[in-house]
Amino acid sequence: MNYTYLHRLYQKRPELEAKLELYEARDCFGDEEIDDGTDRELRKRLTEIGTGIDTLEHLNAR
């Protein structure tokens, strides 16, 4: 199992979650709603990371 890659995925996930949370909270700071796809890209990347983590953990469980 590639523990280095799994460790990087674990580190990257909270970083992306924080970016998404900040992006979604922009309206609280008076920023206008801008639909530039950033939220969709962050959600997509979080899904990919979650899938990667699940796959690596499943492979390790064997």
N, C-alpha and C positions, 0 to 999 in steps of 0.2 A: 504494500500500500504506500502511496505517495503522501507521507505525513506533511511534508513541506507544503505541497499544494493545498492540502486540506486546511492546514494552519492559515495559509494566505486567504482562503475562502472565508474562514471564520473571522479573520481580521477585516476583510473588505465588507462583509455584510452589514455590520453596525455603521460603518462609514456611509454606505449608500442609504441605509435607513434614515440616518441623520440628515443627509442631503434632501431626501424626499420629504421628510417632516418639515424642514425649513422651507422647501419649495411650496408645500401645501399651506404653510402658515404665512406666506407673503402678504396676503390680504389683511392680516392683523397689523402689519406694519405700514399699511396704506398703499402698498404697491398694487397697480392695476392687474387685473386678470389677463395673463398672456398665455395663449395656447400655442406654445412653441414645441410641444412634444416632449419636453424634458421629463415631465412626470411619467409619461408612458415609457420612455427609455429607462428611467430609473427602476420602474416596476418590472420591466422586462429583464433587466440585469439582475435584480434581486431574485426573480424567479429562476434564472439560469444558475445563480450561485446556490440557491436552495436545492435545486436539482442536482448540482454537482456534489454538494455536501451529502445529500441523501444517497447518491450513488456510491461515493467513496466509503461512507459508513456501512452501507449494505455489503460492499465487497469485503470490508474488514470483518464483518460478522460471520463470514463463511468459515 
